[in-house]
Amino acid sequence: MKTVRIIGVPEHFNLPWHLAMEEGAFEDRGIELQWSDVPEGTGKMVQMLQEDQTDLAIILTEGIIKSISQGNPSKIVQQYVASPLLWGIHVAAESKRESVTELEPDPVAISRMGSGSHLMAVVHAQNRDWDTTRLHFEIVHNLEGAITRLSKGSNAYFMWEHYTTKPWVDKGVFKRLGDCPTPWPCFVIAATDKFLSEHQNLLKPILQTINTYTFEFKQIPSIDRTLANRYGQKLEDIQEWLGTTTWGQQQLSKDTLNEVQERLQSLQLVDGIKKPEIFLYHW
């Protein structure tokens, strides 16, 4: 049995991995997959890849592309979620602000620099023709940190996945002023160069297994109820999310890679456009 370390956010997107592990699908192929939740998100996960604290990561597309561009010794091995991520834009529930247009001068609560909450805040500001050089960030580490910070009076706004934060909107902790979808497929599977050089033979059975689960995921009986119960979501919210989410079983396209790089470069978040082979792994 070969051990492979893998990390991802503790969110509903990753249930296919947990179902496959619980049903012994990887063990049947001689692989012990050791999953670790990373509630801090992409910023923490790129650090863990860089420091060889994991072999694989289920990670936001823009975050890993930025990190690899800046020298992270990792590769994208495949898309994971092919549809965009819907980022909710939140303020404290008692805030007087009622429109996203009111947020331009306000600080942004983010998990850390280089995280999805950081990168998408800059993308969102550019979408609205705001001066991105004037953005000011408050580091809150994770969703719980944002809940604490905004509840204690911070005037920051906070961008996080729409459905993950929906229970906190329903509870009256956050007020959602709008949404910002990613302009590209949201999640990819990344692997360290070390893992790819030393255990390349393990990658294909891992991908074949998870691709089988994601391909059939929506057909699982009562999967909407399973997701709602497991992640503390309302059934109607999960059904809406399932209707807009698609999983991918192919490598990220070069066109999408270049689109992300060009956007990050326009925001001065990377130095330039680099060749696809720096980012994309091919057998």
N, C-alpha and C positions, 0 to 999 in steps of 0.2 A: 504494500500500500504506500503510495507516494503522497506526501503532505504538500498542499498548496495553500498559501495564505491569500485571502481576498478581503477587500474592504468595500463598503458602500454606505450610503445614508440610510437611516432607519425609517424608510418611507415605503409607501405602497408599491412604488415602481419595482422594488426588489423582491416582491413576494415570489416570483417564479424561481429565484435562486433558493429561497428557503423551502419551498415545496419540493424541489429536486433533491435538496440535501436530506430533508425529512423522510423522503421516500427511498433513500439510498441509491439514487440514480448515478451519483459520481462514484460511490463505493463499488458499484457493480462494474465499474471500469477501472478499478484499482487506484482510485484517487480519493484521499481524505481532504475535503475542502474545509478549511478553517476560516469561518466568516467572522469579521469584526465590524460592528457598527461604528460609524464615525459621524456623530451628530454635528460636529463642527463644519462638515461639508467639504467642498472641493479644495479650499486652501490648505486644510490639514492633510487631505489625501495626497495632494501633489508633494507635500513635504515627506509623507511616509513612503511614497514611491522613490523619491530622491534619496532617502536615507536607508533604503532596503529594509523597511519595516513591513513590507507586504510584497507579494508577487504580482497580484492583479488588483485592479480597482474599477468599480463602476462609477464613472465620473463625468462631470459636465464637459461637453465638447469644447467650449471656449476656454475653460480653465486649463485643461490638459494641453491644448494647442499652445496657449500662452506659455505654459511651463516648459514644454519641450523646446519651443523656440528659444527659450532662455537657458537651455542646457540640461534640462531634466533627462537623465538617461533612460528613457521609456519610449514605447511605441503604442499607437492605437492599433488594436488588432481587429476591431469590428465595431460597427454600430451596436447599440443596445436598444435605445428607444428612438425610433425614426421620426416621431412627431415632435413639434415644438414643446417647450416647457412654458406653462403659463405662470408668470411671476405676478403675484398680488402685490399691490403697493399700499402699505398700511401706515396708519398713525395711531396714536393712543385713542381709545374710544371716546374720551372726554374732550378731545381736541376740537377746536372751533373750525378747523379747516374742512372744507367740503369738496374741494376739487384738486386734482393733481396739479393744475396750473399754479396753485398757491405754494407749491413745495420748492420752487426753484431756489430760494435763498437758504433753505433749511439744511441741516446736516443729514447725512445718510447713515443709518445703523447697518453695519456689515459684520459678518463673522470674522473675517480677516482680509488683508490685502491679497488680491489674487483669487479670491473666492468668487463663486457665482454671484453672490449678493453684491460684491464690489463691481465685477465686470459688467453685470447687467444694469446696475445703477448708472454706469457711465454710458452704456449703449442707450438706455432710456433717455438720459439727459441729451445725448446727441440727437435722438429721434425728435426731441422737442425743441431743438435749436438753442438749448441752454449752453452757457459757457462751461464746458466740462473742466476747465482748469480751475474753476472756482468751487468745485465740489469739495465738501469737507466731510470726513468720515469719522464715525465713532465705532470702535471695535467692541462688539458684544459677544463674540465667540460662537454663539449658536442661537437657536430659537428661544431657549429658556432665558438666555442673556438679554435678548431683545424684549421679551415679555417683562423682565425685571426693569430694564432701563426705561422703556416707554411708560410703564406703570408708575415709575417714580418721578415722572414729570419731564423727561427728555422731549424736546421738540423735534427730534429726528423722525424721519420716515424710514420704513423698513421693507425691503423687498424679499419675499420668500415664496416658495411654491404655493399656488393658490389654494389647493385642496388640503395641504398639510396645515396651513394656518386657518382654514375655514372654521374649525371648532373654536378657535380663540376669537374669531369674529362673532360667532354665534353666542359665546359666553360674555361678550361685551368687554373684552380686553383690548382688542384691536378694532379699528374702523378701516374698512378697505375702501380706498378712493378710486381704484382702477386696477387695470391689469396690463402687463407688458409681455407678450409672447416672444420667445427667442426666434430669431430669423432663420434658424437652422435646426437639424435634428439635435435633441438635447443631451442624450447620454450615449457614451461610448464605453467600450471595455479597453482598458489600457494594461500593459504588462511592462515590467522592467526589462531593460536590455539583458540584465544578468539572467533573469528567468528564461528569456527567449534563447539565450545562448546555451544554457545548461539543461533546460527541460523543454525544449521545443516539442518533443514528442507528446507532452501532456496537454499542450494547448488545443490541438484538434479535438480530442475526445471531450474536453471541457466545453468547447464552443458547440460541438454537435449536440451535446446533452442540453445545454441551456436553450439552444435554438429550437429544439423539439418542444420544450416547455413553453417558450414564448409564442411559438407558432400556434399552439393549441390552447393558450391560456384563456382566451375569452370563451371557449367552448366548455370549460370546466363547469359542471353543474353547480349552481348557486355561488359562483365565484364572487359575485357582487356582495353577497351576504358575508362570505368569508373575509373579504377585504374590509368591509364596514366594521365587523366585529373586532378584527385583529388590529386595526389602526384607529379605532375610535372615531369613525366617520359616519355621517348620516348616509343611509342607503341611497337616497336620491342623488347625493353628491358623488358617491362612488360610481353610480350608473352614468352620470354625466361625464365623469372623468374617463371611464372605460370607452365611452362613445367617441372621445376625441384623441385617444391614445393608441398608437400603433408601435409594435416592436419591430426592430430591424435585424436581419440575419446576414447582412452583407457588410463588406468593408466600407468605411466612409469614402465617399467619392472625392476625387481630386478637386472637382469644382467646388464642393462644399468646403473642403479644407482651405482652398484659396479665398473663398468668400469670407470665411472667419478670419483668416490672416489679414486680408485687406481691411476688414472692419477694425481689427485690433490695431493695425498700423495707423489707420486714420485717427484713432484715439490716443496715439503715442504710447500704446501699451506694449508693443513689440517694436524691434528695430527695423525689421524688413520682412519681405516675403521670401520664405525658404523653400527648398525643393521638397516634393512630397515624400521622398524616401527618408527624410529626416523624421517624419511623423508617422508614416503608415507602414505597417509590417505586412510583408507578403512572403509566402513560402516560395 
